[in-house]
Amino acid sequence: MHCVTLIPGDGIGPEVTRSARDIVAATGIDLRWEVVEAGMRAGNEGGHPLPPAVFESIARNKIAVKGPTQTPFGDAYPVQVGEQIYPSVAIALRKELKLFVNVRPARNYPGIKSRFENVDIMIFRENSEDLYIGRERMIDADTAEAVKIITRGASERVTRFAFDYMQRTGRKKLTAVHKANVLKLTDGLFLKSAEKVAKEYPAFAFDSRVIDALSMELVIKPETFDSLVLPNLYGDIISDLAAGLVGGLGVAPGANIGTDCAMFEAVHGSAPDIAGQDLANPMAMILSVVMMLRYIGEGAAAERIDAALAAVLRDGRQVTRDLGGETGTRGMTRAIIEQLNA
Ligand code: NAD
């Protein structure tokens, strides 16, 4: 039996994780969820936004599924773990669990309207350093500073992971993304490290793009890209852009992977504007769980869920409003389960 830690999270998190749980249950595989709370709700209810029980559960199970957690703007919400202060629960988890890469696929699904066809991009976002870690301070009352750290070790590790993943999944070409023309030392090191690792994988095509040029090319001819490897902050931004190419945030899944454990979560946030209204598209969370099932060796169940979801999308009626349908989170979930049982 598999035991998987589940963090429902904030906003639409409980709704979309409920959907994914019901769908996994309908496959009949032997999987138990260990539910632990983290996020703004957990913090507001008098507890800690990221209590030790979360780390204990993940240490036991090695696999976690996480709903989005809300991070208010401003300085109201530092997340403390031991001596460390993090800007958000998601960042604290990725950093503390040493989840060094964030894998975010963006691909077209038949039935989902988008501006492009044949988009199938695998994004490998470095997850442990760069500006995104949020190491900031006020130098004086009118001046703020953020520190950008890039290391050879982390840059080589994420590039190697990308090539190994591509090898297993039949991908052909990796593009390293940077701004090394201006950030000559930090992004320069990222680029050099990626180029060095690329030489170890001569069977793959490899090239690089400056982040601004890549952004333009992605919105003109996204179908020409196969896989991207990026430093943390560019990876965060470009994966939302890539989600927009294939139908929006409601359809984009993700996996955070480390050497000891892995945590699967959608790209989207807690969407407070639609929370609790049965409006959230559960697809990104369902696809994150599909990635999790493949990771734990339940490939057959993953394929069945993927096929059931694809059938519901092709039919186009039992999908949420962001996909042009009339139903809600629960209706779309029921339709997928009906397909699974058909
Ligand atoms: P968001 O992704 O929550 O929402 C952006 C827009 O997309 C909203 O209009 C929302 O309604 C829509 N949307 C998002 N997911 C959807 C879905 N599944 N179905 C239908 N529509 C969906 O981004 P935001 O508003 O910038 O952030 C809200 C909160 O989430 C913030 O506190 C942010 O810090 C947090 N956040 C958390 C994570 C995480 O936990 N990994 C990731 C991103 C944002």
Residues whose N, C-alpha, C, O or C-beta is under 5 A from the ligand:
A	BS01	NAD	G67 P68 T69 Q70 T71 P72 A90 L249 G250 A266 V267 H268 G269 S270 A271 P272 D273 I274 L279 A280 N281 D322
